[in-house]
Amino acid sequence: MYNPWKTLDGREVYENPWIKVVEYNVLTPNGSKGIYGKVSFKNKALGIIPVDEEGNTWLVGQYRYTLDEYCWEIPMGGGPNELDHLESAKRELKEETGLVASEWNNIMRIHTSNSVTDEEGFVYLATGLTQEDPEPEDTEVLKVKKMPLKEAVEWVMEGKITDAISVAGILKASRILKV
């Protein structure tokens, strides 16, 4: 499809190990001049919906600095763009919950906030679970909660889970598993 935006120039405003922010001077689709900021991520967003034989899943609770609030989410994290997404998802699930899955299905590709970022995410359904010890990162203080997937759907509908990847992943997994 035709791109109605025209980029005049751009400059890098900020960069760290996780993101890069670029400000562009543009001509908008109606021809007026404007500026557009774009946040590019150096990792793929990876979310995992672990589900056991009884239909339970695991959520991870943690304080989110950017929101200044405590959040419940699916196990998730980032995987370097150049690495296999599935291997990174396996690492994240083990780190945060201690779970190891024998079966993995990529159930979703998602863009988290496509008006300001190019972030691309993938959600996996993980089954055939065994429990080992979690290995959280130094920056993570996590609480892990096991609950029926059906209850996680209720948490989404009640607004107790607001993270976009978690909401989309839980709803998609519940549809696939007919919960």
MOPEZI-V420271 format. One record per residue. SS is DSSP state (h for helix, s for strand, l for the rest). Layout:
ss
SS
SS
This chain:
ss
l
l
l
l
l
s
s
s
s
s
s
s
s
s
s
l
l
l
s
s
s
s
s
s
s
s
s
l
l
l
l
l
s
s
s
s
s
s
s
s
s
l
s
s
s
s
s
s
s
s
l
l
l
l
l
s
s
s
s
s
s
s
s
s
l
l
l
l
s
s
s
s
s
s
s
s
s
s
s
s
l
l
l
l
h
h
h
h
h
h
h
h
h
h
h
h
h
l
s
s
s
s
s
s
s
s
s
s
s
s
s
l
l
l
l
l
s
l
l
s
s
s
s
s
s
s
s
s
s
s
s
l
l
l
l
l
l
l
l
l
l
l
s
s
s
s
s
s
h
h
h
h
h
h
h
h
h
h
l
l
l
l
l
h
h
h
h
h
h
h
h
h
h
h
h
h
h
l
l
